[in-house]
Amino acid sequence: MLMGKVISNVVSTRKHEALQGYTLLVIEIMHQNSREYRIAADMIGAGKGEHVLLTAGSQVRFGLTKEAPVDLLVVGILDREPDIGGDSR
């Protein structure tokens, strides 16, 4: 499972028929010293600026309502940004 932040929506006038019904989002995934941007399918309504939980690869198929060519899926919206690297006391 991954965590990322929604940067924006992807606007696509044409896409594979199986992607109909999925919103496509640009997700920023933070690594220790870099950032990675990927496209994720979303069915739960995540919006710009929200922190989300993602599943990737073959496990995505368990979260889809129909077969689709998707390898990154939003599976949760976090209530608040996690405190990473903060004092654990």
Secondary structure, 3 states (H helix, E strand, C coil): CEEEEEEEECCCCCCCHHHCCCEEEEEEEECCCCEEEEEEEECCCCCCCCEEEEEEHHHHHHHCCCCCCCCEEEEEECCCCCCCCCCCC
